[in-house]
Amino acid sequence: MPKVSGRRRTWTCSRRPALTRRGTKLADSPGSLFGELIPFFVPQIDHASSARFDDRPVGSWDIWMNVINVEADHGTTEAALVETLYGEPHDWHTGGWREKGAFSSCVLRPPAWAGLISEILKGDPGSWVSHVFKTPLWRSAIRLETDAQIAPICVQ
């Protein structure tokens, strides 16, 4: 039953949801949960299924992750990633806006939600630029074919 306090309703539950044995083990070990959840969530779920249009980015997770691995190592922009992958610049004011939108929604957002990349918007609404960086979590959790092409980061 909801408890009414002033204008806000708060919901209380008298019992905790039941977890399976495996769920309990995963809940007690965040690293194991990450190891089970993210390899399924990022590459295997069809992130385009909930898109507004039927646009799907061309490519595969193997290609996208390896390109992001190299290009975003020291930071890049969303537009530069699209140009690297598809060979022509797209922005929100040209005919390529749908391809860029599909790439942004279906390829960049899932790793961002998983904490693997960080996306920072700069500029004014309507003319913002999206900067993409790999997070420390990416560097510790992801191993790809292109890792040998990346120069180590010097820390002083």
C-alpha contacts under 8 A as a table, 3 or more apart, distances in Angstrom:
res1	aa1	res2	aa2	distance
1	M	11	W	6.79
1	M	12	T	7.02
2	P	9	R	6.16
2	P	10	T	5.78
2	P	11	W	4.77
2	P	12	T	6.67
3	K	9	R	5.81
3	K	10	T	5.50
3	K	11	W	6.38
3	K	12	T	7.60
4	V	7	R	7.04
4	V	8	R	6.23
4	V	9	R	4.79
4	V	10	T	6.62
5	S	8	R	5.69
5	S	9	R	6.29
5	S	10	T	7.64
6	G	9	R	7.95
13	C	16	R	7.22
19	L	22	R	7.79
19	L	23	G	5.38
19	L	24	T	5.81
20	T	23	G	4.91
20	T	24	T	6.12
21	R	24	T	5.13
21	R	25	K	6.32
22	R	25	K	5.12
22	R	26	L	6.19
23	G	26	L	5.08
23	G	27	A	5.99
24	T	27	A	5.04
24	T	28	D	6.27
25	K	28	D	5.23
25	K	29	S	6.41
26	L	29	S	5.08
26	L	30	P	6.58
26	L	32	S	5.88
26	L	33	L	4.95
27	A	30	P	6.39
27	A	33	L	6.82
29	S	32	S	5.40
29	S	33	L	6.31
30	P	33	L	4.93
30	P	34	F	6.10
31	G	34	F	5.10
31	G	35	G	6.17
32	S	35	G	4.92
32	S	36	E	6.24
33	L	36	E	5.21
33	L	37	L	5.91
34	F	37	L	5.19
34	F	38	I	5.64
35	G	38	I	6.12
35	G	39	P	6.71
36	E	39	P	6.33
36	E	40	F	6.97
37	L	40	F	5.44
37	L	41	F	5.93
38	I	41	F	4.86
38	I	42	V	5.75
38	I	114	A	6.78
39	P	42	V	5.95
39	P	43	P	6.47
39	P	44	Q	7.51
40	F	43	P	6.15
40	F	44	Q	5.23
40	F	45	I	6.83
41	F	44	Q	6.00
41	F	45	I	5.59
41	F	110	P	7.62
42	V	45	I	6.49
42	V	110	P	5.59
42	V	111	P	6.31
42	V	114	A	7.74
43	P	46	D	7.98
43	P	61	W	5.92
46	D	49	S	5.66
47	H	50	S	6.52
47	H	51	A	7.52
47	H	105	S	7.63
47	H	106	C	5.14
47	H	110	P	7.81
48	A	51	A	5.07
48	A	54	D	7.41
48	A	55	D	7.31
48	A	56	R	5.99
48	A	102	A	7.52
48	A	105	S	7.65
48	A	106	C	5.69
49	S	54	D	7.89
51	A	54	D	6.69
51	A	55	D	7.59
51	A	102	A	7.99
51	A	105	S	7.85
55	D	98	R	7.08
55	D	99	E	7.12
55	D	102	A	5.94
56	R	99	E	7.68
56	R	102	A	5.67
56	R	103	F	7.56
56	R	106	C	7.51
57	P	99	E	6.49
57	P	102	A	5.46
57	P	103	F	5.29
57	P	106	C	7.17
57	P	107	V	7.74
59	G	63	I	6.57
59	G	64	W	7.04
60	S	63	I	5.41
60	S	64	W	6.19
61	W	64	W	4.96
61	W	65	M	5.72
61	W	107	V	8.00
62	D	65	M	5.54
62	D	66	N	6.26
63	I	66	N	5.35
63	I	67	V	6.16
64	W	67	V	5.23
64	W	68	I	6.06
64	W	85	L	7.91
64	W	107	V	7.42
65	M	68	I	5.10
65	M	69	N	5.89
65	M	144	L	7.93
66	N	69	N	4.92
66	N	70	V	6.47
66	N	144	L	6.47
66	N	145	E	7.03
66	N	146	T	5.89
67	V	70	V	5.40
67	V	71	E	5.93
67	V	81	L	7.73
67	V	85	L	7.62
68	I	71	E	5.16
68	I	72	A	5.30
68	I	73	D	7.61
68	I	81	L	7.30
69	N	72	A	5.86
69	N	73	D	5.98
69	N	134	K	7.51
69	N	144	L	7.82
69	N	146	T	7.04
69	N	147	D	7.38
70	V	73	D	5.51
70	V	146	T	6.77
70	V	147	D	7.60
70	V	149	Q	7.16
70	V	150	I	6.27
71	E	74	H	7.37
71	E	75	G	6.95
71	E	76	T	6.23
71	E	81	L	7.16
72	A	75	G	4.34
72	A	76	T	5.10
72	A	132	V	6.09
72	A	133	F	5.12
72	A	134	K	5.89
73	D	76	T	7.96
73	D	133	F	6.54
73	D	134	K	5.93
73	D	150	I	7.37
74	H	133	F	6.67
74	H	134	K	7.71
75	G	131	H	6.78
75	G	132	V	5.58
75	G	133	F	4.56
75	G	134	K	7.26
76	T	80	A	6.54
76	T	81	L	7.21
76	T	131	H	5.65
76	T	132	V	5.32
76	T	133	F	6.71
77	T	80	A	5.15
77	T	81	L	6.39
77	T	129	V	7.06
77	T	130	S	5.52
77	T	131	H	4.26
77	T	132	V	5.49
78	E	81	L	5.17
78	E	82	V	6.30
78	E	104	S	7.51
78	E	129	V	7.61
78	E	130	S	5.50
78	E	131	H	6.19
78	E	132	V	6.45
79	A	82	V	5.11
79	A	83	E	6.14
79	A	89	P	6.66
79	A	90	H	6.50
79	A	91	D	6.85
79	A	100	K	7.74
79	A	130	S	7.73
80	A	83	E	5.02
80	A	84	T	6.05
80	A	89	P	7.53
81	L	84	T	5.05
81	L	85	L	6.16
82	V	85	L	5.20
82	V	86	Y	5.79
82	V	87	G	7.53
82	V	88	E	7.61
82	V	89	P	6.90
82	V	90	H	7.08
82	V	100	K	6.76
82	V	103	F	7.49
83	E	86	Y	5.26
83	E	87	G	4.80
83	E	88	E	4.92
83	E	89	P	4.89
83	E	90	H	7.10
84	T	87	G	5.63
84	T	88	E	7.79
89	P	96	G	7.96
90	H	94	T	6.64
90	H	95	G	7.59
90	H	96	G	4.88
90	H	97	W	6.18
90	H	99	E	7.71
90	H	100	K	6.28
91	D	94	T	5.79
91	D	96	G	6.37
91	D	97	W	5.51
91	D	100	K	6.86
92	W	96	G	7.27
92	W	97	W	4.62
92	W	100	K	7.58
93	H	97	W	6.65
94	T	97	W	5.96
95	G	98	R	7.42
96	G	99	E	5.44
96	G	100	K	6.33
97	W	100	K	5.06
97	W	101	G	5.94
98	R	101	G	4.92
98	R	102	A	6.08
99	E	102	A	5.13
99	E	103	F	6.17
100	K	103	F	5.08
100	K	104	S	6.05
101	G	104	S	5.04
101	G	105	S	6.01
102	A	105	S	5.25
102	A	106	C	5.71
102	A	107	V	7.67
103	F	106	C	5.42
103	F	107	V	5.19
103	F	108	L	6.70
104	S	107	V	5.71
104	S	108	L	4.97
104	S	109	R	6.32
105	S	108	L	6.18
105	S	109	R	5.43
105	S	110	P	7.83
106	C	109	R	6.30
106	C	110	P	6.86
107	V	110	P	6.33
107	V	111	P	7.44
108	L	111	P	5.96
108	L	112	A	6.32
108	L	117	I	7.98
109	R	112	A	4.93
109	R	113	W	6.02
110	P	113	W	5.09
110	P	114	A	6.21
111	P	114	A	4.89
111	P	115	G	6.20
111	P	116	L	5.08
111	P	117	I	5.83
112	A	115	G	5.06
112	A	116	L	5.63
112	A	117	I	4.77
112	A	118	S	5.79
112	A	119	E	7.06
113	W	116	L	7.62
114	A	117	I	7.88
115	G	118	S	7.07
115	G	135	T	7.05
115	G	137	L	6.84
115	G	138	W	7.76
116	L	134	K	6.21
116	L	135	T	5.46
116	L	136	P	7.69
116	L	137	L	5.69
116	L	138	W	4.68
117	I	132	V	6.75
117	I	133	F	5.54
117	I	134	K	4.40
117	I	135	T	5.13
117	I	138	W	6.98
118	S	132	V	5.77
118	S	133	F	5.17
118	S	134	K	6.21
118	S	135	T	6.27
119	E	130	S	6.34
119	E	131	H	5.54
119	E	132	V	4.65
119	E	133	F	6.50
120	I	130	S	5.66
120	I	131	H	5.07
120	I	132	V	6.56
121	L	128	W	6.17
121	L	129	V	5.61
121	L	130	S	4.57
121	L	131	H	6.23
122	K	128	W	5.33
122	K	129	V	5.23
122	K	130	S	6.48
122	K	131	H	7.61
123	G	127	S	6.24
123	G	128	W	4.35
123	G	129	V	6.25
124	D	127	S	5.45
124	D	128	W	5.26
125	P	128	W	5.67
134	K	137	L	7.98
134	K	138	W	6.04
134	K	139	R	7.38
135	T	138	W	5.31
135	T	139	R	6.76
136	P	139	R	5.06
136	P	140	S	6.32
137	L	140	S	5.19
137	L	141	A	5.84
138	W	141	A	5.26
138	W	142	I	5.39
139	R	142	I	6.06
139	R	143	R	7.94
143	R	147	D	6.92
144	L	147	D	5.59
145	E	148	A	7.16
146	T	149	Q	5.44
146	T	150	I	7.19
147	D	150	I	5.54
148	A	151	A	7.91
